[in-house]
């Protein structure tokens, strides 16, 4: 079974975090939600409080994917975090999957991860990401082990792309079908 580490921090976009966690768990992927600053409740971008499974410092390293949800406040915290820098370097170096949605690609820029790769982001951070990457405006952009996406409205497509990476197309279709998403 594949394992994914989803990191949340104060200011993380709750839709992006919860939709991705929900989809991955529907695919029977083992998901661990880690709090950047500990295992206590995290106040998300719209005031929803989420309780991580574990503090990032205690999460371990046995994961097939690292997922960074967006939300500018959370993304800024990821960009300032030495722990995120170390995780990104380890995942990039080992070729494991990294997903970043919305504003979260600014953490890739700040930590020098996946430089020159194709990626997308929320329009509010285009000016930060575009000089660092082969910038695209597609809903989801995949380049090697990197999966990026635009924002809350693309969270389902982003989660399904991660499922294809961590499981397979059939599992992604099995998860997608009952969601009743508009085409």
C-alpha positions in Angstrom: 0.0 0.0 0.0 1.3 3.4 -0.9 1.7 6.1 1.8 1.2 9.8 1.5 2.3 12.6 3.9 0.0 15.6 3.7 1.4 18.6 5.6 -0.8 21.4 7.0 0.1 24.7 8.7 -1.8 27.7 9.9 -3.3 29.3 6.9 -3.5 26.2 4.7 -6.5 26.1 2.4 -8.8 23.6 4.0 -10.6 22.5 0.8 -7.3 21.5 -0.8 -6.2 19.6 2.2 -9.4 17.8 3.0 -10.4 17.0 -0.6 -6.9 15.5 -1.3 -6.9 13.5 2.0 -10.4 12.2 1.3 -9.7 11.1 -2.3 -6.4 9.4 -1.3 -8.1 7.5 1.5 -11.0 6.5 -0.8 -8.2 5.0 -3.0 -7.0 3.1 0.1 -3.8 5.0 0.2 -2.4 5.3 3.7 -2.5 9.1 4.4 -0.8 10.7 7.4 -1.8 14.4 8.0 1.1 16.1 9.7 1.0 19.5 11.4 4.0 21.7 10.5 4.2 23.1 14.0 3.0 20.2 16.1 0.1 17.8 16.5 -2.4 20.4 17.9 -5.4 21.9 16.1 -4.4 23.9 13.0 -6.4 27.0 12.1 -6.9 26.8 8.3 -7.3 29.7 5.9 -11.0 30.1 6.4 -11.0 29.5 10.2 -11.8 25.8 10.1 -9.6 23.9 12.6 -8.2 20.6 11.6 -6.5 18.1 13.9 -3.4 16.5 12.3 -2.6 12.9 12.9 1.0 13.7 14.0 3.5 16.5 14.2 5.7 16.7 11.1 8.8 16.2 13.3 7.4 12.9 14.4 6.0 11.7 11.0 9.0 9.5 9.9 10.2 9.2 6.4 8.5 6.1 5.0 6.3 7.8 2.4 5.8 7.5 -1.3 4.4 11.0 -1.7 4.7 14.4 0.0 1.7 16.7 -0.5 1.6 20.4 0.2 -1.8 22.0 0.1 -2.0 25.7 -0.8 -3.4 28.7 0.9 -1.0 31.6 1.0 -0.6 31.6 4.8 0.3 27.9 4.9 2.4 28.2 1.8 4.5 31.0 3.3 5.0 28.9 6.4 6.1 25.9 4.2 8.5 28.3 2.3 10.1 29.4 5.6 10.4 25.9 7.1 13.7 24.1 7.3 11.8 20.9 7.8 9.9 21.3 4.5 13.2 22.1 2.8 14.7 18.9 4.1 11.7 16.8 3.1 11.6 18.4 -0.4 15.3 17.7 -0.9 14.9 14.0 0.2 11.8 13.4 -2.0 13.4 15.1 -5.1 16.6 13.2 -4.5 14.9 9.9 -4.3 12.4 10.5 -7.2 9.4 10.1 -4.9 6.2 12.0 -5.8 5.7 15.6 -4.6 2.4 17.3 -5.0 1.9 21.1 -4.5 -1.3 23.0 -5.2 -2.4 26.6 -5.3 0.3 28.8 -3.6 2.3 25.9 -2.2 4.7 25.9 -5.2 6.3 29.0 -3.6 7.8 26.5 -1.1 9.5 24.7 -4.1 10.9 28.0 -5.3 12.1 29.1 -1.8 13.8 25.7 -1.2 15.2 25.3 -4.8 13.2 22.1 -5.4 12.4 21.0 -8.9 14.0 24.0 -10.5 13.2 24.3 -14.2 10.4 21.7 -14.2 7.0 22.3 -15.7 4.6 23.5 -13.0 1.5 25.5 -12.4 0.2 27.4 -9.4 -2.5 29.9 -8.3 -2.4 33.1 -10.4 -1.7 35.1 -7.2 1.8 33.5 -7.1 2.6 33.3 -10.8 5.2 36.1 -10.6 7.1 34.1 -8.0 6.8 30.7 -9.6 7.1 31.6 -13.3 10.8 32.7 -13.3 11.8 29.4 -11.5 9.9 26.9 -13.6 8.5 26.2 -17.0 5.2 27.8 -16.0 1.9 26.5 -17.3 -1.7 27.3 -16.6 -3.2 23.9 -17.0 -5.4 22.5 -14.1 -2.9 19.9 -13.2 0.7 19.7 -14.5 2.8 16.6 -14.1 6.6 16.6 -14.7 8.5 13.5 -13.5 7.7 13.0 -9.9 6.2 16.5 -9.5 2.4 17.1 -9.6 1.2 20.7 -9.3 -2.2 22.3 -9.6 -4.0 25.7 -9.6 -6.3 26.0 -6.6 -9.4 24.9 -4.7 -11.4 24.3 -7.8 -8.8 21.9 -9.2 -8.3 19.9 -5.9 -10.4 17.0 -7.3 -8.3 16.7 -10.5 -5.1 17.1 -8.4 -6.1 14.3 -6.0 -7.1 12.0 -8.8 -3.7 12.7 -10.5 -2.0 11.7 -7.3 -4.1 8.5 -7.1 -3.0 7.6 -10.6 0.6 8.0 -9.4 0.3 6.2 -6.2 -2.1 3.4 -7.3 -3.2 3.2 -10.9 -5.7 4.4 -13.5 -8.3 1.9 -12.5 -8.2 3.0 -8.9 -8.5 6.6 -9.9 -11.6 5.8 -12.1 -13.1 3.8 -9.2 -12.7 6.8 -6.9 -13.8 9.3 -9.6 -17.1 7.6 -10.7 -19.2 8.0 -7.6 -18.1 11.6 -7.0 -20.5 12.9 -9.6 -18.1 15.6 -10.8 -19.1 17.7 -13.7 -17.3 16.9 -16.9 
